[in-house]
């Protein structure tokens, strides 16, 4: 299944929320340094609640290190950016895709966008709104990929 990659995330609460989404879906989460917080940050832990043991978390010290890792595994880099050329809904996702999201303040760096196989955008219905919150964008992209690939099999436990 696709994996979520956060390149230079700055806000621990967003990363914690994304980690929680990844835990709930069994999706691997990759953090690419530099980060705007420490992995042990209390806000990061609080946002992820008690789900951290269920997060398949990978830390990469730089974009170059992540690039070598991901290229050895295969799959496309799908960058998400307000400046994308294709709607995330029109993309035909593949099981080995890497869904890349940039920092809350800068988005994906230009050099990372250049390395992406495709750059996607999430359409905004209001022209004055540039983008969604990072954790919302990651969830929207991940769930569309999972929907297309027929992997919405995680169901809540029944009482």
N, C-alpha and C positions, 0 to 999 in steps of 0.2 A: 504494500500500500504506500501511497505517497508519504513523504516525510516533511515536517515543518522545520524551516531554518530561519532563525532570527539573526540578522547581521547587525551587530553593534546596537542592540537594544539599550535604551536609556532608563526606562521606568520600570522598577521592579514589580509593581503591581500588575502591569500589562503582561510581563513575562510569566508571572505567577498564574494569571488567568489563562494564558495560553497553555501553560504546563497542565493545568487542570483539564482543559479541553483535550489535550493529548493523552492524559491519563484515562479519561473517560472513553476515548476511542481506540486506545492501544497504539497510538501514533508515536513514532520516535520524534524527539525534539532535539534540534541542534542549535547551540548557542555559539556564535562566532565573535570572538573578542576583537577589539576592546568592548567591554560592557560598561554601562553607566552605573554599576552597582556591584557589590560582592555577591557571589553565589549564596553566601550565608546571610544575606540581608534579611532582616526580620519582615520587611514589607513583602519581599518575594515569597518567603515562607508562608506568611499570613494569607496572601492571595491564593496560593496553591492549596491552602488548608491542609488537611491530613492526607492528601492524595500523592504527596511526593514519592512515597515508596512504589507507586504504580507508574511513575514517569520514566520512560526509557530516555534518559538524558545523556547527551554527548556534548562535550565542550571542545572547541577548536580554538587554538591560540591566535589564529589569523585567517584571513580569507584564503591565503595561499595553502595553508595547512588543510582547511576545509575542502578546497578545490581538489587537492591531491586525493583526499579521502573519498570524496563523492565520485570523482572520476574513476577511481578503482572499483567502485560498486556499480557504476553505470547509471543510466537514467538522464533525463533532461532537467535543466535548470529552468524553472518557470518563475520569473520575477514578478512581483506585484508592485505596481507603481501607478500613481495618478497620471503619469505620462505614458502609460502602456498603449500598445497599438491594437490590442484585441481584448474584447470583453471576456472576463473569466468564465462566463456562461458559454461562450462560443468555442472555448478551448476543448479539445478532445484529450482528456487526461489519460495517462498511462500509469500502471501500477508502480513503476519505479521512478516517478517524478519527484523532484525536490521543489517544494514550494517555498520560495525565498521572500522574506519580508525585511524591510530596512528599519532604521531607527524611527522613533516617533517624530523627531524634529527634522531629520534630513532625508528620510526614505533610504532606498538602496543607493550606495555610492555609484557614480558613473561607471567606474571600472567593473563593478559587479554587474550592472545592467548590460554592459558590453559583453560579458561572458554568458549571459542568459540565452537560452535557445529561443525563448519567447518571453515577451513582457506583457503582462495582463493588467487590466484595470477593472475596478468595480464601478459600474455606472452610478452616478449621483443624479437624483431627480431634481435637485436644487442647484442651480449654477453657482451659488455663492458658497457652497459647501465643497471643499476640495477633496476631502477623504474621510474615512471612518477611523475610529480608534483602532490601534494596532491589534488588540486582542479580538475585536469584532471582525476586522479584515481577515485575520488568520482563520477564524472559525468559519466565515463565509466561504473562503477559498477551499479549506479542508473539506467541509461538508459537501460542496459541489463536486469536488473530485471523488469523494466517497460515494455520492449518489450516482454519478455516472458509471463508476466501476462496480456498482451493485453491492457495496460494502457498508450497509447500514444495519448490520446484524446485531449490534450491541443493544440489548434490551435491558430495561431496569429489572431488578429482582422483584419477584412477586411476594407479598407478605404471606 
